[in-house]
Amino acid sequence: MTSPTRASGKRSIILETQSLSYATRERCIVQDISLQVPRGEVLAIVGPSGSGKTSFLRLLNRLDEPTGGKVLLAGRDYREIAPHILRSRIGMVMQIPVLFPDTVADNLQYGPRARGAELEAARLESLLSHVGLPGYANRSVHHLSTGEAQRVSLARALANSPEVLLLDEPTAPLDGKTKREVEQLISQIVGDENLTCLIVTHDLEQAARMASLVMVLENGKLAKIGAIDEVFHA
């Protein structure tokens, strides 16, 4: 088994899990996962349905609370970080875009305002242009297509200038053409912003296109992790 640290040289570790677990009364959903993700890396998370992929991702910014182990952000236990600050540093884009009511601009302002800041108009428009939606600031979210809503979700996460971006099957609800456009957009943004990115996907070809590392989950456990070619062609 190849660790992300060895596969990626000497880059600093931005995200680390130590024996991370999550259990309900009925079953253990995430079991004893330990890994290190170097800064600037793109890690795909794959596995069969019900293997714990989304649950693992939700644990990383405390949308769900671990029942065992810990998560470190830049070496610091994330329980020492206020949740709204943590979620600005570890942004997440859901599989199905869920937007707040009112306008696109209101959605992008949500995170900064939660920290007592205001997103400048020029920065807001720059973010929308970055995701291919120039001039959308005053549009009602109720008038967006699914693809447009997913782009707004991405821009909303980027408005917090995150260090880590979590993506839960972000192209799953999209049709073929829009799926590839959003996929290419995400890859471009991750590269331009030098983001660390963890992406859950059921599409192994997408994982190979977008990531350099991959982890395979089976029944909530880490089965394999390493470079794409090593894992997929082992």
Secondary structure as UniProt FT lines:
FT   HELIX           4..7
FT   TURN            8..10
FT   STRAND          13..23
FT   STRAND          28..38
FT   TURN            39..40
FT   STRAND          42..46
FT   TURN            49..50
FT   HELIX           53..59
FT   TURN            60..62
FT   STRAND          68..73
FT   TURN            74..75
FT   STRAND          76..77
FT   HELIX           78..80
FT   HELIX           83..89
FT   STRAND          90..93
FT   HELIX           104..114
FT   TURN            115..116
FT   HELIX           121..130
FT   TURN            131..132
FT   TURN            134..135
FT   TURN            137..138
FT   HELIX           141..143
FT   HELIX           146..158
FT   TURN            159..160
FT   STRAND          164..168
FT   TURN            170..173
FT   HELIX           176..193
FT   STRAND          196..200
FT   HELIX           204..210
FT   STRAND          213..218
FT   TURN            219..220
FT   STRAND          221..227
FT   HELIX           228..232
//
